[in-house]
């Protein structure tokens, strides 16, 4: 599992290491951590996490976990300059 350096872990009471958003196990691992830690809300801060989370939003909601993320179709437009320009025209 590839991970990034997370200096914020030293500021928290609890910390979990999860795969990067590009890893196929990202959402599965995050969902497992949320269930384990009784987390009810995810506020993604990393742009690369948005699309994978939007794709799996229903799985989180089924588990009683809300994710603050835009709909997948909107993210696919907003995160692609060419598609965004086409959409705005």
N, C-alpha and C positions, 0 to 999 in steps of 0.2 A: 504494500500500500504506500503510495507516494503522499507525503504530507508537506505542508508549508510550515514555516516557523511562525508561531503564534505568541507574540509577546503578551497579549491580553490575558493569557492563562495565569499570569502572576497576579492579576488584579481580581480574580474570581475565587469564590469559595470552592467551586467544583469546576472541573475541566475535562472534556472528552476530546480525543483526537479522532477526526473523521477523514475519509478520503477527500481529495480535491473534487470539485464539481465535474471535472472531466472524467473521473473514474466511474465505471459502470456501477460500482457499489455505493456511490455517494448517497442517493436518496434512500436506499434500503438501510444503510448504516445510520443516517440521520433519523429516520423513522424509529429505528430500534432504540436509539439514544433518547429520543423524545418520550417513548413509552417507558423506558427504564427510569428516567428522571422525572416522570410525571409533568412533562412540559406541554403546555396547552397553546402556545403561540410561537411561531418562528418569524423573525424579522430578518430576512436576508440582506446582507450588506455588500456582497460581492456580485458584480454583474453576471459573471459566468454561472452563478448558482440559480439565476432567475428562471431560465428556460427549463432546466431539469426539474426544478421545484414546481413550475407551472404544469409540466407534463404529468406529475404525480400528485397534484393537489388533492384529488379525490381520495387517494389512499390515506393521506394525512387527515383529511376531514372525516373520513369513516372512523378513524381512530380518535376523533375528538380533538384534533390538533389543527388550529387555524394557521394559514400561511399568508402573510401580507405580500401578495404577488399579483401582478396584472395578468389578464388572460393570455394564454399562449400566443394566439394570433396577433395580439397587440405587441407583445415582446418581440416576435419574429420580425415585425415591421420596424419597430423602434430601434432594434439592435443591428439593423442592416441599412447602411446609409443609402444605398441604391433603392431599396424597397421603400424607405422612408420618403425619399424625394418623389418617387412615383406616386405614393399614397397622397402626399401633400398637393401634387398637381391635380 
